[in-house]
């Protein structure tokens, strides 16, 4: 039946005014009803929440069309969105099950430290679930490999009959966990405050939960220490030490509905988790009324499943290296504890990309530019690591050297003048010896160039190609401060790396270089390697120093301490001992 355009216009013109009447839930055009059966007559329909308490002010007609009042208490549909990263408070189901529920949150396995997804046993096991069954998010009746977030791991629901009447199985929780293969975060949808740790529910506590059906709702703990009958798959059991939540009608119309099972119950004021929701009340017809919910004590759930819902504050114990170029670009390894599910790493207040290797290690591929000593901070579910700590301070070194550091360029006053901006190399009367050093460096880097000390056409070509490779602009055949600084940096570790390579494979193997050159004072530089350091002396020699020797040398005061500068590589004394000589001492240490 066609709807008269005048009726449509009447609804459009009056919708806002009608919907402003308290108790009205909607307005539209539809068939009238007699005893719940639609007729062939159309009218403007105004929906109210309670037909037995019709609010005043609803007009009898609009633009001459009759208005019919009907009862419609509309509730939101379940949230069936896909969440990546995986969060708490979202829909979840076991593959093949016709029932879904809510994934309460992400927890940690006490035995392995791995991430787990927490919900109810009756959500994951209903209909015959077994360990290893795929778990889906969002829930789905049809198998979809892309929605698999892990597999059912273990559960807790009473199954052994009691020896006392009524001989029902007795236990503490309706809970289960699954493995997690999708990226995840320790947060709950719509709950903006951090959720961390557990507490015991106390009568009167104001709580909240986020379920897939009713979303974020608020309640008040109404009863505690309850012995409550429960069942699923026709298995009845007695759950001990449960608690009841009634809806906080000042903030929510319902506490929960079907599908919210598995939600975590969280204290509003502290963000502590107090329970795992598994049930709610219904009217005489078995329809959920949303007024009361029932939850298992979260500490019992954690004990039954061997999980933890506490996320520690990250603690940084070391940075390697702890200093680098002010222009940025250094790789830094952060060591500590509490890094699992880290969300942010900042260096000097600047967020940086990072790789989470484990709960105790993070790798930052490139530091941002900076100056001086700055804090490195890690933020994870447990909070943010402490500021102002020596072990988490990264120090930026000067980005504008005033002298050349690489052994092949050090001591060349003409090249140093170029670095300071007092001259350039462009083929106009350039000193052959200095030009030759530039040519040798370019050749060693793989560029084709004559080693004749003449800044000619092939040197022009090589310099232009090098500057293009480095992104130096303009990429013309001129060697200026930026170009000579880049060449110097390319060979700043030449002696150091050569020494590390020389001891590779011996018991003094230093491993890969993990830091950048640090010039301590004129003629002396160090660089961090995996198993120690190299010390460059006078720009002409470098000595390997294993970690055990390095620790003693630093404790003794380094270059200005009681040991002084190293004068040789470590040597083997006998089967059990080695020695490294210094200007003022010799340090004997045990062989590895």
C-alpha positions in Angstrom: 0.0 0.0 0.0 1.4 3.4 -1.0 2.0 5.9 1.8 0.6 9.4 1.0 3.4 11.9 0.8 1.4 14.2 3.1 1.7 11.5 5.8 5.4 11.2 5.3 5.7 15.0 5.5 3.7 15.0 8.7 6.1 12.6 10.4 9.1 14.5 9.2 7.7 17.8 10.5 6.8 16.6 13.9 9.3 13.8 14.7 11.6 15.9 16.9 8.8 17.3 19.0 7.1 14.0 19.5 10.4 12.2 20.4 11.1 14.9 23.0 8.1 13.6 25.1 9.4 11.5 28.0 8.5 7.8 27.5 8.2 8.0 23.7 10.7 5.7 22.0 9.8 6.2 18.3 7.5 7.5 15.5 6.8 6.2 12.0 4.3 4.9 9.6 2.8 1.4 9.6 -0.2 -0.8 9.8 -2.5 -0.5 12.8 -3.0 -3.6 15.0 -6.0 -5.2 16.6 -5.0 -7.6 19.5 -1.5 -7.7 18.1 -2.6 -8.6 14.5 -1.9 -6.1 11.7 -4.8 -4.7 9.8 -4.8 -3.2 6.2 -5.1 0.3 7.6 -2.1 2.6 7.9 -1.5 5.3 10.4 1.2 7.3 12.1 2.5 5.0 14.9 4.0 6.5 18.0 6.0 3.9 20.1 6.1 4.2 23.9 8.1 2.1 26.4 5.0 1.2 28.6 1.5 1.1 27.0 0.1 1.0 30.5 1.6 4.4 31.3 1.1 6.5 28.2 2.8 9.8 28.5 0.8 13.0 28.2 1.2 15.3 25.2 1.0 12.8 22.4 -1.2 14.3 19.7 -4.3 12.4 18.5 -3.7 13.4 14.9 -0.9 14.9 12.8 -1.8 16.9 9.7 -5.2 15.2 9.8 -3.8 11.7 9.9 -4.7 9.5 13.0 -2.0 8.7 15.5 -2.0 5.2 17.0 0.1 4.5 20.2 1.9 1.1 20.4 4.4 -0.4 22.9 7.9 -0.8 21.7 10.8 -0.9 24.1 13.7 -1.1 21.7 17.1 -2.5 22.8 20.4 -2.3 20.9 21.4 -5.3 18.9 24.6 -7.3 19.9 28.0 -5.9 18.9 29.2 -8.3 16.3 32.1 -6.2 15.0 35.5 -7.6 14.5 38.2 -6.2 16.8 41.9 -6.1 16.0 43.7 -5.7 18.2 41.5 -8.0 20.3 39.9 -6.3 23.3 37.7 -7.3 26.2 33.9 -6.8 26.0 33.5 -8.2 22.5 31.5 -11.0 21.0 33.0 -14.5 20.9 31.9 -18.1 20.3 33.2 -21.6 19.8 33.2 -22.6 16.2 30.1 -24.8 15.6 28.2 -23.5 18.6 24.8 -21.9 18.2 25.5 -19.8 21.3 27.8 -16.9 21.6 28.9 -14.7 24.5 31.4 -12.1 25.5 35.2 -12.2 25.7 35.8 -10.6 29.1 39.4 -9.6 28.6 43.0 -10.6 27.9 44.8 -12.3 30.7 48.2 -14.0 31.3 48.9 -17.7 31.8 50.7 -18.2 35.1 52.6 -21.2 33.8 53.9 -19.8 30.5 53.3 -16.0 30.6 51.4 -16.3 27.3 48.2 -14.3 26.6 44.8 -16.0 27.0 41.3 -14.9 26.3 38.8 -15.2 29.2 35.1 -16.0 29.1 32.6 -18.5 30.6 32.8 -22.2 30.4 29.2 -22.2 29.2 30.2 -19.8 26.4 33.2 -21.8 25.1 31.9 -25.4 25.9 28.1 -25.2 25.4 27.1 -27.9 22.9 30.0 -30.2 23.5 33.1 -28.1 23.3 36.5 -29.7 23.7 40.1 -28.4 24.2 41.5 -27.5 20.8 38.2 -26.3 19.3 38.6 -23.0 17.4 37.3 -19.8 19.1 35.9 -17.1 16.8 35.7 -13.3 17.1 33.2 -12.1 16.1 30.9 -15.0 16.8 29.6 -16.8 13.8 27.6 -19.9 13.0 29.7 -20.5 9.9 33.4 -21.4 10.1 35.6 -18.5 9.0 39.4 -19.0 9.3 40.0 -15.2 9.4 37.9 -14.9 12.6 39.7 -17.6 14.6 41.5 -16.0 17.5 42.8 -19.2 19.1 41.6 -22.5 20.5 39.9 -23.6 23.7 42.5 -24.4 26.2 41.0 -25.2 29.6 37.8 -24.5 31.7 36.4 -24.6 35.1 32.8 -25.7 35.9 31.8 -28.1 38.7 31.4 -31.7 37.4 32.1 -33.9 40.4 29.0 -34.6 42.5 29.1 -33.6 46.2 28.9 -36.2 48.9 26.3 -34.1 50.6 22.6 -33.6 49.7 21.5 -32.6 47.1 24.7 -34.3 45.8 25.2 -31.6 43.1 28.7 -30.8 41.8 30.1 -27.9 43.7 32.7 -25.4 42.6 33.7 -21.7 42.4 33.5 -20.6 38.8 32.0 -20.9 35.4 35.1 -19.9 33.4 37.3 -20.9 30.5 40.3 -19.6 28.6 41.5 -19.9 25.0 44.8 -19.3 23.4 45.4 -16.0 21.5 46.8 -15.8 18.0 45.5 -12.4 17.0 47.1 -9.1 18.2 45.6 -8.1 21.5 45.5 -5.3 24.1 44.7 -5.4 27.8 41.8 -3.0 27.5 38.0 -3.3 27.5 35.9 -1.6 24.8 34.2 1.6 26.0 35.9 1.5 29.4 38.3 4.5 29.2 40.2 4.1 32.4 43.0 1.5 32.8 41.7 -1.9 34.0 44.2 -3.7 36.1 44.5 -6.0 39.1 41.7 -7.6 41.2 39.7 -7.0 44.3 37.0 -8.7 46.4 33.5 -7.5 45.6 31.9 -5.7 48.6 28.2 -5.0 49.1 27.5 -1.5 47.7 30.5 -1.4 45.3 29.6 0.5 42.1 30.7 -1.6 39.2 30.5 -1.6 35.4 30.8 -4.2 32.6 31.0 -4.2 28.9 29.0 -7.0 27.1 28.4 -7.8 23.5 24.6 -7.3 23.9 24.0 -4.4 26.2 27.4 -2.7 25.9 28.7 -0.6 28.7 26.3 -0.7 31.8 26.6 0.1 35.4 25.4 -1.7 38.5 25.8 -2.0 42.3 26.9 -5.1 44.2 23.7 -6.2 45.9 24.6 -9.6 47.6 27.8 -11.4 48.3 28.9 -14.8 49.5 26.0 -16.5 47.5 25.6 -20.2 47.0 23.9 -20.2 43.6 22.5 -23.0 41.4 23.6 -22.8 37.8 23.5 -25.1 34.7 24.4 -25.5 31.1 24.1 -28.5 28.7 21.6 -29.9 31.2 24.3 -30.1 33.9 23.2 -28.5 37.1 25.8 -27.4 39.7 26.2 -25.3 42.8 28.5 -22.3 42.5 30.0 -21.1 45.8 31.1 -17.6 46.7 29.2 -15.8 44.0 27.9 -12.2 44.1 24.8 -10.4 42.7 24.7 -7.1 40.9 21.6 -5.0 40.5 21.3 -2.4 37.8 22.2 1.1 38.7 19.0 2.6 37.3 20.4 6.1 37.6 22.9 5.2 34.8 21.6 2.2 32.9 18.2 0.7 32.0 19.6 -2.8 32.2 22.6 -4.5 33.8 22.9 -7.4 31.3 21.1 -9.6 28.7 21.6 -12.9 27.0 25.0 -12.8 25.3 26.7 -10.7 28.0 28.0 -13.9 29.8 31.8 -13.7 30.1 32.0 -10.0 30.8 34.4 -8.8 33.4 32.9 -6.9 36.3 35.0 -3.8 37.1 35.0 -1.4 40.0 34.1 2.1 38.7 36.4 4.0 41.1 39.6 1.9 40.9 39.5 -0.1 37.7 40.0 -3.3 39.6 38.3 -6.5 38.4 36.0 -8.1 40.9 34.1 -10.8 39.0 33.3 -12.8 35.8 29.6 -12.4 34.8 27.8 -15.7 34.0 24.0 -15.2 34.6 21.1 -12.9 35.1 17.5 -12.8 36.1 14.4 -13.3 33.9 10.7 -12.7 34.1 8.1 -15.4 34.7 8.2 -16.2 30.9 11.9 -16.8 31.0 12.7 -13.5 29.2 15.8 -11.7 30.7 14.7 -8.6 32.6 18.2 -7.2 32.9 17.7 -6.1 36.5 20.2 -8.5 38.3 23.3 -10.3 37.3 25.5 -13.0 38.9 29.2 -13.3 38.8 32.0 -15.5 40.1 34.7 -14.0 42.4 37.6 -13.1 40.1 40.3 -14.4 42.4 38.6 -17.8 42.4 38.4 -17.7 38.6 42.1 -16.9 38.4 43.0 -19.7 40.8 40.8 -22.3 39.0 42.3 -21.4 35.6 45.9 -20.6 36.5 45.8 -17.1 35.2 46.7 -13.5 36.3 44.8 -10.3 35.7 47.5 -8.1 37.1 49.8 -6.3 34.8 53.0 -5.0 36.5 54.4 -1.5 35.9 57.1 -1.7 33.3 60.6 -1.4 34.8 63.7 -0.6 32.6 67.0 -2.1 33.8 69.3 -1.2 30.9 69.6 0.5 27.5 72.0 -0.9 24.9 73.5 1.4 23.7 72.7 4.1 26.2 73.9 6.9 23.9 73.9 7.8 20.2 73.9 10.5 17.6 71.8 13.5 18.1 70.6 13.1 14.5 68.9 9.9 15.5 68.9 6.6 13.7 70.5 4.4 16.3 69.0 1.0 17.2 68.4 0.6 21.0 67.6 -2.5 22.9 65.6 -1.9 26.1 65.8 -4.6 28.8 63.6 -4.9 31.9 60.3 -6.5 33.0 56.6 -5.9 32.5 56.8 -5.1 28.8 54.0 -7.5 27.7 51.4 -5.7 25.6 53.4 -2.5 25.7 51.5 0.2 23.8 53.9 3.1 23.6 57.7 3.7 23.8 58.9 7.3 24.0 62.5 8.7 23.8 62.7 12.2 25.1 58.9 12.4 24.9 58.8 11.4 21.2 56.8 8.2 20.4 58.9 5.8 18.4 58.2 2.6 16.5 59.3 -0.6 18.4 59.5 -4.3 18.3 58.2 -6.2 21.3 60.6 -9.2 21.6 59.4 -10.5 24.9 58.1 -9.5 28.3 61.7 -8.4 29.1 63.0 -6.9 25.9 62.0 -4.2 23.4 64.0 -3.2 20.3 63.7 0.4 19.0 65.0 0.2 15.4 65.7 4.0 15.1 66.0 6.7 17.7 64.5 10.1 16.9 66.7 13.2 16.7 67.4 14.8 20.1 69.8 16.5 22.4 71.4 15.8 25.7 70.2 13.3 28.3 66.5 12.2 27.9 64.1 9.6 29.5 63.2 6.4 27.7 59.7 5.4 28.8 57.6 2.2 28.2 53.9 2.3 28.6 52.1 -1.1 29.1 48.8 -2.1 30.7 50.3 -1.8 34.2 51.3 1.9 33.6 54.4 3.8 32.5 58.0 3.2 33.7 59.7 5.7 36.0 61.2 8.9 34.8 64.6 10.3 35.9 66.3 6.9 36.3 69.9 6.5 35.2 69.3 3.0 33.7 66.6 4.4 31.4 68.4 7.6 30.3 69.6 7.9 26.7 72.2 10.5 26.0 72.5 12.2 22.6 75.9 13.1 21.4 76.8 16.2 19.4 75.5 16.0 15.8 78.0 18.6 14.6 81.6 17.3 15.0 84.3 19.9 15.0 87.0 17.4 14.2 87.3 14.3 12.0 87.2 11.1 13.9 87.8 8.3 11.4 91.5 7.2 11.4 91.8 7.7 7.6 90.8 11.4 7.8 92.0 12.3 11.3 94.9 14.8 11.2 94.2 16.1 7.7 93.8 19.9 8.4 92.5 20.6 4.9 89.7 18.1 5.3 89.0 19.4 8.8 88.7 22.9 7.3 86.2 21.5 4.8 84.2 20.0 7.7 84.0 23.4 9.5 82.8 25.0 6.3 85.9 27.0 5.5 86.6 25.4 2.1 85.1 22.9 -0.4 86.6 20.4 -2.9 85.4 21.0 -6.4 88.5 20.5 -8.6 89.9 24.0 -8.2 93.4 23.6 -6.8 92.5 21.0 -4.2 95.5 19.4 -2.4 96.3 16.0 -4.0 96.9 14.3 -0.7 93.5 15.3 0.7 91.8 14.5 -2.6 93.5 11.1 -2.6 91.9 10.3 0.8 88.5 11.2 -0.5 89.1 9.1 -3.6 90.2 6.1 -1.5 87.2 6.4 0.7 84.8 6.5 -2.3 86.6 3.5 -3.9 86.4 1.5 -0.7 82.7 2.2 -0.6 82.3 0.7 -4.1 82.3 3.8 -6.3 84.5 3.8 -9.4 87.1 6.5 -9.2 90.8 7.0 -10.1 93.2 7.1 -7.2 95.4 9.8 -8.6 94.8 12.8 -6.3 93.2 14.8 -9.0 89.6 16.0 -8.6 88.7 15.2 -12.2 85.6 14.0 -14.1 85.5 10.5 -12.6 85.8 12.0 -9.1 82.9 14.3 -10.0 80.8 11.4 -11.0 81.7 9.4 -7.9 81.0 12.3 -5.6 77.6 13.0 -7.3 76.6 9.3 -7.0 77.7 9.2 -3.3 75.7 12.3 -2.4 72.6 10.9 -4.3 73.0 7.7 -2.3 73.1 9.6 1.0 70.4 12.0 0.1 72.7 15.0 0.3 71.5 18.0 -1.6 72.3 19.5 -3.9 73.8 16.3 -5.4 76.5 18.2 -7.3 80.2 17.2 -7.7 81.3 19.3 -4.7 82.6 18.0 -1.4 81.4 20.3 1.4 80.8 20.0 5.2 77.9 17.6 4.9 79.6 15.3 2.4 82.9 15.1 4.4 80.9 14.5 7.6 79.1 11.6 5.9 82.3 10.1 4.7 83.9 10.4 8.1 80.9 8.7 9.7 81.1 5.8 7.1 84.6 5.1 8.4 84.3 6.1 12.0 84.3 2.5 13.1 86.9 1.2 10.7 89.6 0.4 13.3 87.1 -0.7 15.9 85.3 -3.1 13.5 88.6 -4.4 12.2 89.7 -5.3 15.7 86.3 -6.9 16.5 86.7 -9.0 13.3 90.3 -9.9 14.3 89.2 -11.5 17.6 86.0 -13.1 16.1 85.9 -16.8 16.7 88.3 -16.6 19.7 87.4 -16.8 23.3 87.5 -13.0 23.3 84.9 -12.7 20.5 83.1 -9.4 20.9 80.1 -10.3 18.7 78.2 -7.7 16.6 78.5 -4.0 17.0 75.5 -2.6 18.9 76.5 1.0 19.5 78.2 3.9 17.8 81.6 5.4 18.3 81.9 7.5 21.5 85.0 9.8 21.7 86.0 10.0 25.3 88.8 12.5 24.9 91.3 13.5 22.2 92.7 10.3 20.7 90.5 7.9 22.6 87.2 6.4 21.6 85.0 3.4 22.6 82.2 1.4 20.9 79.8 -1.1 22.4 79.7 -4.7 21.0 77.5 -7.6 22.2 80.2 -9.0 24.4 82.3 -6.0 25.4 83.8 -2.9 23.9 86.7 -1.8 21.6 88.9 1.0 22.6 90.6 3.1 19.9 93.9 4.7 20.9 95.4 7.6 19.0 93.4 7.0 15.9 96.0 4.3 14.9 95.2 1.3 17.0 92.2 -0.5 18.7 92.1 -3.0 21.5 89.4 -5.5 22.3 88.0 -5.5 25.8 85.7 -8.4 26.9 82.7 -7.6 29.2 84.3 -8.8 32.4 87.4 -6.6 31.8 85.2 -3.7 30.7 83.3 -3.8 34.0 86.5 -3.7 36.1 88.0 -1.0 33.9 84.9 1.2 34.2 84.7 0.6 38.0 88.4 1.6 38.2 87.6 5.0 36.5 88.2 4.2 32.9 90.9 6.2 31.1 91.5 8.5 34.0 91.3 5.7 36.6 93.9 3.4 38.2 94.1 1.2 35.1 94.7 3.9 32.5 94.4 3.2 28.8 94.6 -0.4 27.4 98.0 -1.2 25.7 97.2 -4.6 24.3 94.5 -7.1 23.5 93.7 -9.7 26.1 96.1 -12.7 26.2 95.6 -16.3 27.5 97.9 -17.0 30.5 97.0 -20.7 30.9 94.0 -23.0 30.8 92.1 -21.0 33.4 93.3 -17.5 33.2 93.7 -14.6 30.8 95.2 -11.1 31.2 94.8 -7.7 29.7 97.4 -5.0 30.1 96.9 -1.4 30.7 99.2 1.6 31.1 99.2 1.3 34.9 97.9 -2.2 35.6 97.3 -5.7 34.4 93.9 -7.3 34.9 93.8 -11.1 35.3 90.4 -12.8 34.7 89.0 -16.3 34.3 88.6 -18.0 30.9 85.1 -18.6 29.7 
